[in-house]
Amino acid sequence: MSELVFDCTDAGADTYAAAPTVVFKLRVAETTGETVHCLALRIQIRIEPLKRRYSDEEGEKLVDLFGERGRWGDTMKPMQFANAMQLVPGFTGSADIDLPVPLTYDFEVATSKFFHGLEDGEIPLFFLFSGTLFVQGETGFTVEQVPWHKEAVFRLPVKVWREAMDSIFPDSTWIRLHRDTFDALAAYKSSLAVPTWEDAIDSLLSRRETGVA
């Protein structure tokens, strides 16, 4: 019976991807000496927000997601970050693989709110592994299942997430609007004859600050 050990050794932004993407460096080791013919791997990645500290500024940004800081012990639960599948070629001993994980900037998604609310530090991640293992033996191939208890932890630097986002959306963020709201904003933008959506929103914010109806 083979025995697999998983580690996440590093991560970096793929600045040449068509969408924001972080590439995780995974190492898979087979510790009994068996020759792995192929590994069809399923990977679930979760965020464990309780396993880091937060500045006062970060706490204010995360109120919408977790509520007031005094309630975080109850509200700050693990969050699903990504599900991925990866085919690992045959190896003996260990193999290093790249796992690309696309990111979203949709603020309706809890993970986007969480990442955006962080200024610095690291994001605690928890990897869960499963899948199918094909082992080459003296009499042929055997098929084994990767046990559900196989896991790994990694602390993703916030700057890596930000670099991945800035490679596609430099110094920008995205919000989703209902179509009626967008149409109203478009009409307001046209009435001002301003060139950008940001100008229209700045005008609305200025009117609110000065109390103009």
C-alpha positions, 0 to 999 in steps of 0.5 A: 500500500502506497503512502502519500505526503503533500506539501505546499511549498510556495505561491506566486502570481501568474502575471501572464495569465488572461485572468487574475491567477495564483500558482501554488507550488505543491510537492507530492511524495510517495514514502514507501518506494512505490513507483507512481504511474499517474495521480488524478488529484482533487484539491479543496482549498479553504481559508481559515480566517481565525488563524491570523491577526487583524489591524484596526483598519482591517477590522473596519473593512471586514465588518460587512463580512464578519460583523463587529470584532467582538463577535468574530469568535462565532462569525469567523468560520472557514471559507471555501476558496477553491476546488481544483483538479490536477493530473500528476505524471508518474514519479518515484520518490517525489514530484513538484507540480504547479497548481494554478488557481483563478481568482475573482474580484466579484464582491458578492463572493465572500473571499473577495471581500476578505482578501480586499479587506487585508492590508498585509500579512498572510492568509492561512490556507488549508488544503484537502486532498483526494483522488485516484492513484495508479501504482506500477508494480511487478505484475501490472498496475493497481488502483488506490484511492487517496485517503480523505485525511491527506492535507497541508497548510500554507500561509499565502502572502497578501502581496501575492494576491494583490500582485495577481489582481494588479496584473489585470486590474491595476489600482482598480476594483469591480462591483456588480450592479443591478441593471436598473441601477446601472441604467440610472447611473448611465443616465446620470453620467450622460447628464453630467457629460463626464468621460468616466464612470468614476467621475459620475460616482465621485460626483454622487459622493460629493453631492452626498457629502455636501448634503445636495439632494 
